[in-house]
Amino acid sequence: MKKTLKGLRNLEELFTEQGMAGFDYVSMSIGYDGKAYFLFSSNIPERINGMFVNTVANSEYTALAVTPSWESGAVEKVERLNLGRHEMNFRFLRPVPDGSFLLLGSRCMYSKKNGPEKNAVFVDREGNVLRELTFGDGIADCIVRDDGLIITSYFDEGVLGNYGWDDPIGSCGLCAWTTDGRNIWRCERDILDCYAMNIDVDGNLWYYYYTDFLLVRTDFKTETEYDPEVEGASCFAVAGNGRFLIMDGGYDDEDSFYVRRIYGTQIEEAEPLEFVREDGTPVPAVPQVFNGAKAIVLTRDGDISFADFSEME
């Protein structure tokens, strides 16, 4: 299958044009609102003993909110968000339907004296803190749906416990939260590391995990299980109203993506996903993040395109 990348734009040039010199790039994401968000920090702290991510940054956080045309791939608007100075070392930025933004740290210390750090901080557009919560240590990814439901996934240290946690919040591998911090769902599978998750057009959660390497769809009441026959995938989307799975090739083929048709609970053999320019020439490119069937795709030359797989047939 071929996918045309439209409106290609050099990412570094975009950052430079927006005055991001002096800030360190942290992460990119796609919000529930269809905008692309790029998070920057004025200070990424050194790792503890050269290994473990420091939870304290005392950094100024800035973001670029990019409004793309998902049809043409072009950048329509760029807004700079000054999100304030914060002590936590944040990894994720997610817009919230109430107009706030969630800044979330991947790592979170627990001490017997002070309890857990508050690594989920909600701020307004000027960076003023609205509330501070704890979503646990070892967060691998975060989704905020258009109804405000927050879903966090956890990697192995967040599941097994580290950074002072004897009874880690992420021991279940996946949690769902309200915006006021109530934990309303915990996964009941034996997950050691949630490698990837996404949502479909109906808001169902899909997740893929170690060690079973199964793909599961849930509406938080019932589950359907699929076997994509891929070990070690890290990124996927369910497109075409639930009829297609787009997933990378796993441990030994992480820069290649494949399309599989979904029939009931069965998944067909994979077809390579190839990217081309508008003139039809091939372009080496890899989806960096998905939200639903929308993706930010990065080429080997450092250009980005905004690709929508919703209408696959």
Stockholm file with secondary structure:
# STOCKHOLM 1.0

chainA/1-313         MKKTLKGLRNLEELFTEQGMAGFDYVSMSIGYDGKAYFLFSSNIPERINGMFVNTVANSEYTALAVTPSWESGAVEKVERLNLGRHEMNFRFLRPVPDGSFLLLGSRCMYSKKNGPEKNAVFVDREGNVLRELTFGDGIADCIVRDDGLIITSYFDEGVLGNYGWDDPIGSCGLCAWTTDGRNIWRCERDILDCYAMNIDVDGNLWYYYYTDFLLVRTDFKTETEYDPEVEGASCFAVAGNGRFLIMDGGYDDEDSFYVRRIYGTQIEEAEPLEFVREDGTPVPAVPQVFNGAKAIVLTRDGDISFADFSEME
#=GR chainA/1-313 SS CEEECCSCEEHHHHHHHTTCTTSEEEEEEECTTSCEEEEEESCCCCCBTTTBCCSEEEEEEEEEEEEECTTTCCEEEEEEEEEEEEEECCCEEEECTTSCEEEECSCCCEETTTEECCCEEEECTTCCEEEEECCCSCEEEEEECTTSCEEEEECHHHHHCCTTCSSCGGGGSEEEECTTCCEEEECCSCCSEEEEEEECTTCCEEEEEETTCCEEEECSSCEEEECCCCSSCCCEEEETTTTEEEEECCTTCTTCEEEEEEETTEECCCEEEEEECTTSCBCCEEEEEEETTEEEEEETTSEEEEEECTTCC
#=GC SS_cons         CEEECCSCEEHHHHHHHTTCTTSEEEEEEECTTSCEEEEEESCCCCCBTTTBCCSEEEEEEEEEEEEECTTTCCEEEEEEEEEEEEEECCCEEEECTTSCEEEECSCCCEETTTEECCCEEEECTTCCEEEEECCCSCEEEEEECTTSCEEEEECHHHHHCCTTCSSCGGGGSEEEECTTCCEEEECCSCCSEEEEEEECTTCCEEEEEETTCCEEEECSSCEEEECCCCSSCCCEEEETTTTEEEEECCTTCTTCEEEEEEETTEECCCEEEEEECTTSCBCCEEEEEEETTEEEEEETTSEEEEEECTTCC
//
